[in-house]
């Protein structure tokens, strides 16, 4: 008996290429991931950044998240100085689990050419207008909003790069003291000699306060055990400690003032030497004198 050869069903035609100008969301059964783009500066990368990228990644069931990061030149020109370098910011993004691809040297304002080059389906960012300081548009995302490729994400309240910098500036002295205690020099931290000595004195005062408080608590225990009137003893102890610390801080302030006066006097003397030397050279011609020779006339 002859075998009957079955005719195979016609193969499914390939899906047509997606028009980049199509604003309709991609269907879930489409094999190609939706290419979502998010950009920013990402200085001092924090969980607010990570949450925004997580939202962008989860816009569609199958998302390929591209993250653009502007370089130092553009950022310094249009926004201001960053704490981290461009390479440090790129590397921070590469270690975020929501990011599939990092695009360095991202443009400040998106163009159709950039969208076509990277086959971007949607751009994700919070909906607040982002003023374009480059002057190319009123809003950095004005173009993608007009062509229907903008997807909104939500900001995380209470955390931003500016907030983190403000926290450091608010407690500037404490962070300088912290790093001085860890071995950094005043030159590393960019502080003056007088500032360094002032902070070192403050560190010693704080340590002294902690030591006195610890001993005070021990003496309170002893007084209670011995049956001494606790309230009376506590009032006397507090008065003594406050008076001691006040005298100590007053002495430190006087010492700090004396150091400042000495430094200012030396700087003033050096400035006067420079002025007199310049006048002398102007009236006597271009004659070179050593520091010791000038000192004979200027001391």
For each residue, the residues with C-beta under 8 A, 3 or more apart:
1:
2:
3:
4:
5:
6:
7:
8:
9:
10:
11:
12:
13:
14:
15: 30 31
16:
17:
18: 22 26 32 121
19: 22
20: 115 116 119 120 121
21: 147
22: 18 19
23: 147 148 149
24:
25: 34 60
26: 18 30 32 34 60 121
27: 30
28: 60 61 62
29:
30: 15 26 27 62
31: 15
32: 18 26
33: 60 62 63 64
34: 25 26 59 60 62 63 64 121 122
35: 63 64 66 118 119 120 121 122
36: 56 57 59 60 63 64 65 66 120 121 122 123 124 151
37: 65 66 67 68 103 110 115 118 120 122 123 124
38: 52 53 56 65 66 67 68 123 124 125 153
39: 67 68 69 70 103 106 110 123 125
40: 49 67 68 69 70 125
41: 69 70 75 79 82 89 161
42: 45 49 67 69 89 92 93
43: 75 82 83 84 89 161
44: 83 84 161 164 165
45: 42 49 50 84 89 92 93 96
46: 49 50 159 160 161 164
47: 50 51 156 159
48: 51 52 155 156 159 160
49: 40 42 45 46 52 53 96
50: 45 46 47 53 54 96 98
51: 47 48 54 55 156
52: 38 48 49 55 56 124 125 126 153 154 155 156
53: 38 49 50 56 57 65 67 96 98 99
54: 50 51 57 58 98
55: 51 52 58 59 124 153 154
56: 36 38 52 53 59 63 65 98 124 151 153
57: 36 53 54 63 65 98 99
58: 54 55 63
59: 34 36 55 56 63 122 124 151
60: 25 26 28 33 34 36 63
61: 28
62: 28 30 33 34
63: 33 34 35 36 56 57 58 59 60
64: 33 34 35 36 100 101
65: 36 37 38 53 56 57 98 99 100 101
66: 35 36 37 38 100 101 102 103 118 120
67: 37 38 39 40 42 53 93 96 99 101 102 103
68: 37 38 39 40 102 103 106 107
69: 39 40 41 42 86 89 90 93 102 103 104 106
70: 39 40 41 74 75 86 105 106 107 108
71: 74 75 86 104 105 106
72: 75 76 82 85 86
73: 76 77
74: 70 71 77 78 108
75: 41 43 70 71 72 78 79 80 82 86
76: 72 73 79 80 81 82
77: 73 74 134
78: 74 75 108 133 134
79: 41 75 76 133
80: 75 76
81: 76
82: 41 43 72 75 76 85 89
83: 43 44 161 165
84: 43 44 45 88 89 92
85: 72 82 88 89
86: 69 70 71 72 75 89 90 104
87: 90 91
88: 84 85 91 92
89: 41 42 43 45 69 82 84 85 86 92 93
90: 69 86 87 93 94 102 104
91: 87 88 94 95
92: 42 45 84 88 89 95 96
93: 42 45 67 69 89 90 96 99 102
94: 90 91 99 102
95: 91 92
96: 45 49 50 53 67 92 93 99
97:
98: 50 53 54 56 57 65
99: 53 57 65 67 93 94 96 102
100: 64 65 66
101: 64 65 66 67
102: 66 67 68 69 90 93 94 99
103: 37 39 66 67 68 69 106 118
104: 69 71 86 90
105: 70 71
106: 39 68 69 70 71 103
107: 68 70 110 111 114
108: 70 74 78 132 134 136 140
109: 132 134 136 137 140 143
110: 37 39 107 114 115 123 140 141 143 144
111: 107 114 115 143
112: 115 116 143
113: 116 117
114: 107 110 111 117 118 120
115: 20 37 110 111 112 118 120 123 144 149
116: 20 112 113 119
117: 113 114
118: 35 37 66 103 114 115
119: 20 35 116
120: 20 35 36 37 66 114 115 123 149
121: 18 20 26 34 35 36 149
122: 34 35 36 37 59 149 150 151
123: 36 37 38 39 110 115 120 141 144 149 150 151
124: 36 37 38 52 55 56 59 150 151 152 153
125: 38 39 40 52 130 141 150 152 153
126: 52 152 153 154 155
127: 152
128: 155
129: 138 139
130: 125 139 140 141
131: 138 139 140
132: 108 109 135 136 137 138 139 140 142
133: 78 79
134: 77 78 108 109
135: 132
136: 108 109 132
137: 109 132 140 142 143
138: 129 131 132 142
139: 129 130 131 132 142 145
140: 108 109 110 130 131 132 137
141: 110 123 125 130 144 145 150
142: 132 137 138 139 145 146
143: 109 110 111 112 137 146 147
144: 110 115 123 141 147 149 150
145: 139 141 142 148 150
146: 142 143
147: 21 23 143 144
148: 23 145
149: 23 115 120 121 122 123 144
150: 122 123 124 125 141 144 145
151: 36 56 59 122 123 124
152: 124 125 126 127
153: 38 52 55 56 124 125 126
154: 52 55 126
155: 48 52 126 128
156: 47 48 51 52 159
157:
158: 163
159: 46 47 48 156 163 164
160: 46 48 163 164
161: 41 43 44 46 83 164 165
162: 165 166
163: 158 159 160 166 167
164: 44 46 159 160 161 167 168
165: 44 83 161 162 168 169
166: 162 163 169 170
167: 163 164 170 171
168: 164 165 171 172 175
169: 165 166 172
170: 166 167
171: 167 168 174 175
172: 168 169 175 176
173: 176 177 199 202
174: 171 177 178
175: 168 171 172 178 179
176: 172 173 179 180 189 191 195 199
177: 173 174 180 181 199 200 202 203
178: 174 175 181 182
179: 175 176 182 184 188 189
180: 176 177 184 186 189 196 199 200 203
181: 177 178 203
182: 178 179
183:
184: 179 180 188 189
185: 188 189
186: 180 189 190 191 192 193 195 196
187: 190
188: 179 184 185
189: 176 179 180 184 185 186
190: 186 187
191: 176 186 195 196 199
192: 186 195 196
193: 186 196 197 263
194: 197 198 256 259 260 263
195: 176 186 191 192 198 199
196: 180 186 191 192 193 199 200
197: 193 194 200 201 256 259
198: 194 195 201 202 256
199: 173 176 177 180 191 195 196 202 203
200: 177 180 196 197 203 204
201: 197 198 204 205 252 255 256
202: 173 177 198 199 205 206
203: 177 180 181 199 200 206 207
204: 200 201 207 208
205: 201 202 208 209 245 248 249 252
206: 202 203 209 210
207: 203 204 210 211
208: 204 205 211 212 245 248
209: 205 206 212 213 245
210: 206 207 213 214
211: 207 208 214 215
212: 208 209 215 216 241 244 245
213: 209 210 216 217
214: 210 211 217 218
215: 211 212 218 219
216: 212 213 219 220 237 241
217: 213 214 220 221
218: 214 215 221 222
219: 215 216 222 223 233 237
220: 216 217 223 224 230 233 234 237
221: 217 218 224 225
222: 218 219 225 226
223: 219 220 226 228 230 233
224: 220 221 227 228 230
225: 221 222
226: 222 223
227: 224
228: 223 224 232 233
229: 232 233
230: 220 223 224 233 234
231: 234 235
232: 228 229 235 236
233: 219 220 223 228 229 230 236 237
234: 220 230 231 237 238
235: 231 232 238 239
236: 232 233 239 240
237: 216 219 220 233 234 240 241
238: 234 235 241 242
239: 235 236 242 243
240: 236 237 243 244
241: 212 216 237 238 244 245
242: 238 239 245 246
243: 239 240 246 247
244: 212 240 241 247 248
245: 205 208 209 212 241 242 248 249
246: 242 243 249 250
247: 243 244 250 251
248: 205 208 244 245 251 252
249: 205 245 246 252 253
250: 246 247 253 254
251: 247 248 254 255
252: 201 205 248 249 255 256
253: 249 250 256 257
254: 250 251 257 258
255: 201 251 252 258 259
256: 194 197 198 201 252 253 259 260
257: 253 254 260 261
258: 254 255 261 262
259: 194 197 255 256 262 263
260: 194 256 257 263 264
261: 257 258 264 265
262: 258 259 265 266
263: 193 194 259 260 266 267
264: 260 261 267 268
265: 261 262 268 269
266: 262 263 269 270
267: 263 264 270 271
268: 264 265 271 272
269: 265 266 272 273
270: 266 267 273 274
271: 267 268 274 275
272: 268 269 275 276 298
273: 269 270 276 277 294 295 298
274: 270 271 277 278
275: 271 272 278 279
276: 272 273 279 280 297 298
277: 273 274 280 281 289 294 298
278: 274 275 281 282
279: 275 276 282 283
280: 276 277 283 284 297
281: 277 278 284 285 286 287
282: 278 279
283: 279 280
284: 280 281 287
285: 281
286: 281
287: 281 284
288:
289: 277 293 294
290: 293 294
291: 294 295
292: 295 296
293: 289 290 296 297
294: 273 277 289 290 291 297 298
295: 273 291 292 298 299
296: 292 293 299
297: 276 280 293 294
298: 272 273 276 277 294 295
299: 295 296
